């Protein structure tokens, strides 16, 4: 089976999933038209809309299954979908959050959420109607995204974020470290709640000794080198779920703080070790880790085990292949 991923690379997932599929003996590659400072390269063909247009017929001829991401397909306006459907090729859409986060729906269970980088509700709705005329099943990373698309597709699968653990060497926090390093890495500061993170950091500095680094606009591979030295990682404190940065932090053996909506907690495995933190309790949650180095190590160990169990690309690809096998042409 030859598997196409495209056309928007989010959090390195097209490349990671393609790599895992290739290791299983399939041919998979991501065609990416979204280029950012993160610099993802693995298992990707970085192109643009013109390049997709030029290679359109070859792509349609070459692949058996089309795994689309972030509400994008080969052509503007989804004009490729009727032909792919006519050729009886399998298709699935992978939604990641901001592409489908309806503003009013997001606020029902989350007073903190920022949706300023999501399209207007009407635009999301119209796009989903066009997609689901031809694509009947979707994938989402968690149940925070699930609610936005569940009424549009015949079936929505929850597939955790994937990570290649081979790229993440364990480095637990040192109990004896006099000045712990807190690290925050926002790709979008408004979405991640960076204002509240740094307001908390300034308040903590009045009473506690530690260092703080904000990683921003840095290539992903370079950023990982900084993550390794962190003792505490603060991810997103507004969204209501955790993202790739949380997964990477746990993979490195770090304690991670992020906001998990109370109604979503039962939807995750019961051993999720993330320190649940929102703007109202962030000070106390960070303080708890600053004054208890043993807890930092304990959570770091639990986090690594959690990622091995649920986010390793070897585990995730098994679930993905099961989804693929049941897709209808």
N, C-alpha and C positions, 0 to 999 in steps of 0.2 A: 504493500500500500504506500502510495506517495501522498504526502500530506502538506498542503499549503497553509502557512500562517501569514496573516496580514490584516490590515496594512499599517497598523499603529502599534509600535512597541511601547508597552507600559511596564515599568519596573523590571525590564529584562525578561519578561515572561515568555515572549515568543521564542527567544533564543534558548532559554533554559528548557522549555518543553520540547523544542525541536531537538536539542542535544540528547535529552532522555529518550525520545522516540528513536533517534538514530542508533543509540546504544542497544535498543531492542531489535534492531534489524530492519527498521522502516526507513524510508527516506523522507525527511522533514526539513523544511527551511522557512524562515520568515522573511517576507518582503516588507521592508519598513520605509514609510514615507514621513515619519515624524522624527526629526533630528534635534537632539537637545545636547546640552553640555555634558550630560551623563555619559555619552560616548559608547553606548552599547554596540558590540561588534559580533559577538559569538553567534554562529549559525544564522546570520542575517545577511540579506542582500539589501544594502541601503540604497534606496532609489528615490524617485519622485513620481508624481502623477503622470508625467510625460513618459517616464521609463515603463510604468505599468501599461500605459496605452500601447507603446511600441511592442511590448512582449505579451500582449493580451492573449492572442490566439495560441501562442506557445504555452503559456501558463495553463490555459483551459485544456489543452491537449495533454499536458504533462502530469497533472495531478488528479487523484481519485477523490480526495476529500478536502474541502475548503473550511478551515477553521479561522473565522474572521474575528477581529478584536476591536473593541472600543467603538462599536457602531459604524465601522467603516468596511467597505468592500473594494473590489478592483476599480470600480467606476463611480464617478459622481452621480448622485441620484439613484444609485443601486441598479443601474441599467444592465449590469452584468448578471444579476440574479435570475432573470427569466431564461437566459441561455444556459447557465449552469444547471438550473432545474430541468430544462429540456434534455440535457445530456445525461440525466439521471445520476448526477454526482452528489455525494453527501455533503451537507453544509451544516454548520453550527455557528452561532454568534456568541462571543465571549464579552460580556459587559463588565466594566471595571469600577464604575462609581459615578464620577462626574459626568460621564456621557449620558446617564439615565437618572440622575438624582433629582427627582421632582422636588421643587423648593418647598411647597406646602406639606407634602407627605413626609419629607425629611424632618420637619419641625414638630410633627405630632408627638414623637417619643424622644425628642432631643432639643432642649432649649439652647444648647451651645453651638449647634452645627452651623458651619459656614457653607453656603451654596452659591457664592458669588461667581464662581468659575464654571457653573453648570449653565447650559442653554436655557432659554425660557421654556416653561412647561409645554406650551403649544408646539414648539419645535421638537422637543423630545417625543411627544405623543405622535406627531406626524411621521417622524423618522421610524419609530417603532412599528407603526402601521405598515409602512412601506417594506420594512425588513421582514416582518412576520407574514407577509403575503406569500413569501417563498421559503423562509427559514422558520421551522416549527419548534426548534429546541435551542436553548441557550445555556450558557455556563456563567456563574457568578462566583466570586471568591469567598463570599460569606453571606449571612442572612441580613446584614445591613443593606446590601445591594439587592438581595432577593425580592424584597417587597416592591421595589420599583418596577420590576418586569414580569412578575408572576402572572399577572392578568393578561399579558400579551402573547405568551408562548404556550404551546401545548404542554411543554415540560421544561422545567428549569433545574439544572444540576448545580449543586454547590461543590466546587473544587478548590481546595486551599491553595494559596500562593505557594509556588514551588521554588526550591532553592537547591543549589549544588553544594552540598556540605564539603566537598573536596576543596572548595575555595575559601573555607572558613576554619582556620586553625584555632582551637580552643585557647583562650587566655582569660582565666578567671580573675576577678578583682583580687588585689593583694590585701589581706587583712591588716598588714602592718603599715599601709600607705598613710602618711600623715595628711596629705592633701588630695582627697579623691577627685577624680576628673569626671565632671558631668558633661555629657555631649548631647547636642540637639542638631538635627540635620534636616531642615525644612526645604523641600522642593518648592512648596508654596506656603510661605509664612502665614498667610491669612487662614488657609485651610487647616494648617497644622496647629494653629493657636500659639504661634511664636510670641506674640505680645504677652500672653499670660505666662508663658514659660519664663521669659526674661524678666518680667515683673516679679515673679516668684524668686528667681535667682538673685536679684538685687536685694530683696528682703532677707533672704537666707544669708547673704554675705555679711549682714550686720552682726550675726551671731556665730557663724560657722566658717571654718577654714576649708576651702576647696577651690578647684579651678573649673572654669567653664569655657567650652569651645562651641561655637556655632559653625557647622560645616555647610557651605552654600556655594552653588555654582562651581562644583568640582567634579571632575570625571569620577565615575563610580569606582573604578579600580583604585584610584588614589584615595578616595574617601574611606574605603575599607581599611586602609592602613591606619587612619586616625581612629576608627572605631575600635581597633584592637587594644588601644591604650586606655579606653574609657573604663570607668568603674560604675557609672550609672548612665543609662541611656533614656532620654525622654523623647518619645515619638509624638503622636498626634493626640491632643487633649480635647478636641471638639467633635470629631467625626462620629464617635460611638462604636468604632471597631478599630482593630490594629492593622497596620500596613506592612510593606516589605521591610522598612527600617526596623520595626519591632522583631520581625523574623530573623533578620541578619544579626541584630543585637543578641538575641537569644542563642543563635547558632555559635556566636563567639564566646558564650558563657557569661553574658552580662545581665544584670537585673534591668528590666525594661518597665517604663511607666507609659501608659496610654489609657484613654478613656474607652471603656466598654459599656454600652448602654445596658441598664439593668434588665430590660426585657430580652436582651440578646445573650446574656450570660448563660442561660440554660442551653443555648444552641451551640455553644462551644464545648469541647471536651472538659470534663470536670476538673482536670488537673492543669488548666491554663494558668501559668505562673505570673502573668502580667500584673503589675501593681496598678489597680484601677484608679485613675487620676483624672480629675476634671478641674476647671479653673477654681472651683470652690474649695477643693481639698488638696490641691497640688502641693502647697507649702508643707502640710503635715506629712504627706506621702514621701516627698523627697527628704525631709528632715529625718524620717524614720530610717531611711537607708543611709543617710550621712552618719548617724550616730551608732549604727549597728553594722559594722563591716562583715560580721559572720553571716548576717542575713543577706548581704550582697552576694556572698559566695554561694549560699544555699539556693537563692533564687537563680543565680547563674547556672548552677548545675541542673536545676529543674527545667530551666529554659532550653538548655541544649538537648535534654532528653525529649522535651516536648517537640522541638523541631525535628529531631530524628524520627519521631513517631508519626508526625502529621504533615510536615512540610518538606521533607527530603524529596527531591525530584524522582527518586526511585519509587517512593510510596505514591506520590501524586500521579505518576504516569500510569500506574496500574489502574487507578480509578478512571483516568482519561481514556485509556484503551477500552475499558468496559463501556464508557459512554459512546465512544466511536462505534463499537461493535453492534450497539442497539439502535443506531441512527437509521432512519429510513431514507431511501434515495428519493 
